[in-house]
Amino acid sequence: MRLDVISIFPEYLSPLDLSLIGKARRDGLLDLRVHDLRTWTHDRHRTVDDTPYGGGAGMVMKPQPWSEALDSLAADDDSRPTLIVPGPGGERFTQQIARELAGKERLVFACGRYEGIDERVYEYAARDYDVRVLSLGDYVLNGGEVAVLAMVEAIARLLPGVIGNAESLVEESHEDGLLEYPVYTKPADWNGLVVPEILLSGDHGRIAAWRHQQRLERTSARRPDMYAAYRLSHPDA
Ligand SMILES: COc1cccc(COC(=O)c2cn[nH]c2)c1
């Protein structure tokens, strides 16, 4: 998979050089390229924003640098990339969407700043891209970079070979509609707090049943919305 990120703060994306994502890039599992939007400005001040038509506070990102950046990246091959624009007004990003995007050939992430990107960029981009505005949650960030870090990590870890042990991708929160069970490691008695006896029993059938029960209880307590959806698709749960 090829991933491109366009930002006026490309250094914001440097955490993607680290750890498993960084290793996947070095191993050639992931072709991730970060671009400075100002590459596609031509004035002395490398201007990317201007005042909003209709008035109001703040600034809007100009359409021209974006259109040139998007044209340039689309021209690199004949695929039709998915353009992801993180924004508070987007469709909620979920594990299901992460799985869907992990199957794409090319993703391009546009990091908005200020009050947003001129609306005509979304229309213009739709010629060469499938455009998705995706939100991490109902809050406002100063720009899309933090959201891109989260989305790239959620997507890239699903790619074959990125996470050493694919087993760990199976029973995790949101993969199958339930939150994950509690986990423990040595020592068995720590500060007088002990590990549930069942986990020391070696009875893998009972351990699996206990873990599933824990997942049901946790999901019911913390995410009644998820629990209701789970019960609908698992009536005998
Ligand atoms: C597209 O233009 C803008 C403008 C301003 C900030 C942002 C960053 O996204 C968010 O704030 C966000 C993402 N998920 N939840 C909140 C994008």
Ligand as a Chemical Component Dictionary entry (heavy atoms), coordinates in Angstrom:
data_LIG
# 
_chem_comp.id                   LIG 
_chem_comp.type                 NON-POLYMER 
_chem_comp.pdbx_formal_charge   0 
_chem_comp.three_letter_code    LIG 
# 
loop_
_chem_comp_atom.comp_id 
_chem_comp_atom.atom_id 
_chem_comp_atom.alt_atom_id 
_chem_comp_atom.type_symbol 
_chem_comp_atom.charge 
_chem_comp_atom.model_Cartn_x 
_chem_comp_atom.model_Cartn_y 
_chem_comp_atom.model_Cartn_z 
_chem_comp_atom.pdbx_ordinal 
LIG C1  C1  C 0 -10.624 19.751 7.313  1  
LIG O1  O1  O 0 -10.375 20.948 7.994  2  
LIG C2  C2  C 0 -10.064 20.899 9.340  3  
LIG C3  C3  C 0 -10.096 22.083 10.048 4  
LIG C4  C4  C 0 -9.764  22.104 11.392 5  
LIG C5  C5  C 0 -9.375  20.948 12.037 6  
LIG C6  C6  C 0 -9.337  19.765 11.339 7  
LIG C7  C7  C 0 -8.864  18.554 12.040 8  
LIG O2  O2  O 0 -9.814  17.576 12.265 9  
LIG C8  C8  C 0 -10.480 17.601 13.474 10 
LIG O3  O3  O 0 -10.524 18.584 14.170 11 
LIG C9  C9  C 0 -11.119 16.339 13.879 12 
LIG C10 C10 C 0 -10.984 15.139 13.253 13 
LIG N1  N1  N 0 -11.739 14.255 13.953 14 
LIG N2  N2  N 0 -12.340 14.882 14.964 15 
LIG C11 C11 C 0 -11.979 16.172 14.945 16 
LIG C12 C12 C 0 -9.683  19.725 9.968  17 
# 
loop_
_chem_comp_bond.comp_id 
_chem_comp_bond.atom_id_1 
_chem_comp_bond.atom_id_2 
_chem_comp_bond.value_order 
_chem_comp_bond.pdbx_ordinal 
LIG C1  O1  SING 1  
LIG O1  C2  SING 2  
LIG C2  C3  SING 3  
LIG C2  C12 DOUB 4  
LIG C3  C4  DOUB 5  
LIG C4  C5  SING 6  
LIG C5  C6  DOUB 7  
LIG C6  C7  SING 8  
LIG C6  C12 SING 9  
LIG C7  O2  SING 10 
LIG O2  C8  SING 11 
LIG C8  O3  DOUB 12 
LIG C8  C9  SING 13 
LIG C9  C10 SING 14 
LIG C9  C11 DOUB 15 
LIG C10 N1  DOUB 16 
LIG N1  N2  SING 17 
LIG N2  C11 SING 18 
# 
